[in-house]
Amino acid sequence: MIKTAKARRNTRKLIVRGIVIGTMAVLATGCGKKERPKADLAASQVTTIGVNSYLWRATLDALSFMPLLQTDSNGGVIVTDWYANPKNPGERVKVTVSIVDQDLRADALRVAASRQVSQSGQWVDAPVQAATVQKLEDIILTKARDLRRAAIAG
């Protein structure tokens, strides 16, 4: 019986030592922290396309009223065809949007616009106000942020 009691004490010591070492290992590796919420899957780089998916969808949504000429989700380029507002048929606009990063950041978006006006039946290039391009960038970025918030909340 003496050997059995001694063996039990040694077994208990080994078990306690193993639990202490295991707990210390878990704490040292950070696994004892709470898991990140599943909403983190909505991070800006979670995408099946080559660019930020929120910027991509927001751009398509913002330009949905214009006919599209080219879309390349891997390269991040969207080019519209000429669009004339029915209220102002003597003017038309063409937009090119480039998404240059996988992060949801303002500098990951590049918008360029061309404008033409009709003069004597011919389309003539005209300047685009910088505020017009800036406003379109703001619309796209706001939509992208809203999409991301909705993905996190949902």
N, C-alpha and C positions, 0 to 999 in steps of 0.2 A: 504494500500500500504506500510506503514511503516513496518509492520510485514513481508511482503513479501520481501522487500529489505533486512531486517535484516536476514531473513531466507536464502536468496541467499548468503549473505556474509558468514554466518556460513557454508553453504554448500561448498562454494569455499575454505574456510579455511580447512575444513575437507578433501577435495579432494587434496589440495596442501600438507597438512600434510601427507596424505596417500602416495602420490607420493614420497615425501622426505624420509619417513620411508622405503618404498619399495626399493628405489634406494640405500639407505644406507645398507639395508639387502643384496641386490644383491652384492654390493661391498664388504661387510664384509665376505660373504661366498666364494668369489672368482669367482662367476659366471659371473662377468663382464669381466673376462679375455677371450682372444680368445680361441676358442675350440681347442683341440689338433687335429692335422691333422689326417685324416683317415689312413694315412700311418702308424700310430702308431699301427695299428692292426697287423703289421708285427713284433711286439715285440717278444722277444725270448720265452716267455712262452705261446703264443697263439698256442695251439696244440690240436689235437684230440687223440694223442697217449700219452703214459706215460712219454716220454722224449722230449728233444728239437727236434722239427721237422726239423730244418735246419741241425743239426748235423746228424740226422737220414738219411735224403735224401742225404746229402753229402757223408756219409759213404757208402751207397748203390751204389752211383755213382762211388766213388773211387774204390770200390771193384767189380765193374760190370764185369770185365774180369775173375774173379775167380768164381768157382762153390760155391754156398751157401749150407751149411749144416743146419744151424739153424738161424732163425730170430725171435726175440721177441721184438716187438715195445713197449710193456708195461714195460718190464724189461730193455730194451735198450741194448740187446745183439745181435751181429751178429757174426756168426762163419762160416768161409769158409771151404771148403774141401781142400785137398792138391792140389796145383797148380804147374805144371811144365811148365816153359817157353819152348816153342818149340825150341828156340835157345840154350837152356841149359837143355836137358832132364835128365841129371844126378843129378839134384838138384830140390827139391820141397819145397814149402812154404805153411804154413797154418796160417791164421790170425784170431784173436779174437778181436773184438772191443766192448767195454762197454761204454755206455753213462750213466753217473751216476747223471746227474742233468738236470733240465728243462731250465737252463740258457745257453745261447750261450757263453761259457767261455772255455778257454783252459784246465782248470783243470776238466772240465765235461767230458772229453774224455780220455779213457784208451785203448791203443793199445798194444797187445801182439802178437808176431809172433814166430812160430816154423819153424825150417829149418832142412831138412834132405838131405843127399847126398847118392848117390848109390855107394856102395863098394862091389865088388864081387857079384853083384845081390841082395844085401840086402840094405835096407834103414837104414842109421845110423844117429842118431841125430848129428847136428852140431850147432855151435853157430851162433846167429843172431847178426849182427853188430847193435849197438845202433843207429847209424846214419840211418839205414834202417827204424826202428820203428819211429824215430823222423821225418824223411821225410814223412812217411805215415800220421802221425798226422798233420803235416803242410799242406799237400795236403787236408785232410778232413776239417781242420779249415778254410782254404782259400776258399774252395768250399762252406762251410756253410755261411761264411760272404758274399760271392758273391750272394748266394740265398737270403739272408736277404736283401741285397742292392737292388736286383731286385724286391723283394716284396714291398719294400718301394717306389721305383721309379715307379712301375707299378700300 
